Amino acid sequence: MKKKINNSKRNQIGAQKNRTNFDLFNDDRFVYLLLGVAVLFVLTARIHLLSFPLERDEGEYAYMGRLILNGHLPYALAYNMKLPGTYYIYALIMALFGQSTAGIHTGLMLVAISSMLLVFSISKHFVSKAGAVIAAVSFGILSTSGTLYAQAAHATHFVVFFALLGIKLLLRIYENKRGGISRYYSAGFLFALAFICKQSGIFFWLFGLSLIIVKEYKPESLPRLVRNAAVYFSGFITPVIIMLLYFRFFGDFGRFWFWTVKYLVKYGSNISMAAVPGAFKEGLGAITANYSAAGYTALWLLSLLGLPFMFANKKPKADKVLLSFAGFSFLTVVPGFYFRNHYFITLLPAAALSIAVFFDFFNGIFVHRLKLPGLVFASFAAFILLAGAGVKANAEYLFRQDNSLSCKQIYGANPFVESVEIADYLKNNTTADDKIAVLGSEPQILFYSDRYSATGYIYTYNLVELHSYALAMQREMAGEIEASRPKFFVYVNIKTSWLFKPSSETYIFDWADGYVKKNYMLVARLDALPDKISRLKTGREMQDFRPRSQDVIYLFERIAPPGISP
């Protein structure tokens, strides 16, 4: 008996000595240690970026979120073409963490880390645990990229979060070989939340449908497939119907429908098919052009290299699922053919998984065919070096540099840093009942100043785009401002705040010129520079003010009628 015990111990020791490096990368303690390090990296970077100034989209969401917290429904006092999901998420985040830049970015930090963990969990369905760590690390690094404007709490972050939740729920059904009707319904519901955050999220719902078809299609089980797909669709359509009914009975449904459907169609057809290749090339260049962007180029290239290796995945039907995920993820970037930097955020989970597939394929060859498990360490080290190049290139932005300086370097003459000082001036010279008119696309000024807009047009891009609604929009904006009699009129003469075209309608400019001359006096101005943070000039400072740029912001204060104190 004693001899048998000794033999058993020797066998265990021998097995431990013969344990391969590949096994080590699948050891739970080691894998979760690596994952923890990756999460710590994202957490550290996100904490540093908490005070990063809000940009336009964040200003829109934050202003809308505050209106919701003040009891106003979306599209009543502020208009835009996005569905209301992100507005309500902002309202929730600000209710929990405060109505501030740091509060908003705290909510984003939690969402980003949760998405990273979901990428890890989903990846384990298709690659080894080591591969899942690679996917999570890739996603975590790319999801902090300043070239994707990923420091900002864009709608795309929330689309990714809800989509990953839906994907994980569907995969769990097939992993456990069971899952009641409620899980299909819940998955559809989660994909609907992604869609309500941003319309392009519909493609993730379509991916979920393709996943159900791939996993369940068999001629003999067609009725079951149809039933599950129907339940999945009902889960998706339920919150959409609730949203429509909500605005039909409690909000301004006509305005909601105009902005999120009618105008959206016009907006989505502005770019001609002939211009699409150029727009796509410009979009890719924007996320890979400069030095900090080039640091991430290796990861983007690896994600492309991983696509053909999806066919080598030995798990049943995995290649179809992976390619479908990559395809539908790419489609989330396409609507409107604008290919803006932050649109690519919805592509990150698929890109990260593709990188993991690439490394997992070769690690399998090293272990099972070449019998050289030591190369797995070399493979993982190569990945760390490539990923680390991106981190190193962006280390100042991620960990050390003042966020205001980083904002200026990323956004140039866009007045996102300067908006804080402008808003402080407006807040200090108004009461809570005073309204502000911002003629330009700078809604972050409204949020920072904590004042109501004199018009629902918090963006002016809509007014100068080439569509049949433009002139009517300009007239409506002018009418709303005249009716509100705002205490301050902020004119943003910055190209990127308008994107004016040679054939754009010009009514709003002619009206503003006459309206301001008659009712307002100039009290402050700011020179928006591409490479330097500008300061607001007031009082005597304005007398010696000589703009160094054509991009200038003017602040006008209303003149009191004769006999009335201002």
C-alpha angles and dihedrals in degrees: 000000000000090000091054091051092051091049090051091052092049090050091052092049090048092049090050092050091049092049109129126233088241089059089052090057088054094049107115096224093050094043094050091046089057091045090050091053090051092049090048089054092053091044092051093048093046093049089053090050095049093102095045106135116257117255127210101281091046089049090053094048093044093049091047090046091053091049088054091050088050090055102262124128121230117269092026100091100007130035136209139140098247121103113250101253097099091045091058092044089054090049089052093046092049092047089054103037105021138269095278142099091259092048092053093047091047088060090048091050092056092047092048094050091045090052090050091054090047090053088054093048094046093046091059088069090065109023139029121279088259089054091048090056089051089052092049093047092048092050092045094052096044092044090064094049115133089205088066090045082239093153086073122083095242123173089249091071091058092044089056093048096053093040091053090050090053093047092048091051093051092047090050089058091057094039093056093038087229139070129146128237089270092069093056089048092048092049091053089048092054092050088051089057088054089051093048090052089055130351094234087069087083088085092063088055088052089051089053089053090050089050091055091048094047094047099042109029113123125135092235094051099043095118090055091049092051091048094051092045090050092051090047089052092048089054089054097045096047098075090039091056091045089053092050093047091046093057092039094058104025107024142039099285094179093057092042091052094045095053101038097040116013099038092036089060090054092046093049093054099050095099116068122225089246089061096048098089091051092047091050092049090050091050093052090046091053092059097041107028109091130051097266090048092048088060088070096043092093091059092049090050091048089053089057092046090053095060098081091045089063086079089062094059107121097204113105113274090345093130092057092048094047095048091045090052091050092047098048091042089056090050090060087066095050109065110115091006092249096126094194119182098258093046088076091065090085088059094057100088092052092044091050092049091049090054089051091050090053095054094038091057094055094041088056091052092049092053106034105030107025095031088221104126090165088075089068088071089049090049093050091046090053090053092049090051093050094045091043090057088065092047092048093049089053100035094114092052094042102044118004120021122092108262093229090058091046090050091053091048092051101039103029115193093004102117099229096126092041092050090077093061092042091052092048090054092049093047093048092051100045139056125235089261095055119098130216129214116209112191098198139048099283108116091158087076089061092050096047093047093048091222132128120253117245088223138033089232099095089161125051096192088090091058098058101037116110105259138110095258096058100093093044090050091051092050092047092050091050091049093050092051093049091050093048096048093208120213090225132030114202114196113195108201094183122127095222090052091062112018087206117195128208092250097042120126112265103193093108093057095050091047094048092050093056096038095051095045090053100044111021144054127211111253105161143009139186132205108220108212127189096221106028137052108246129212128221114256117215138167114351091359089072093059092067094036113129112177114231091195140039087234106090135157118211125198117203125188122209116257113231115236116252112287094019122101114235 
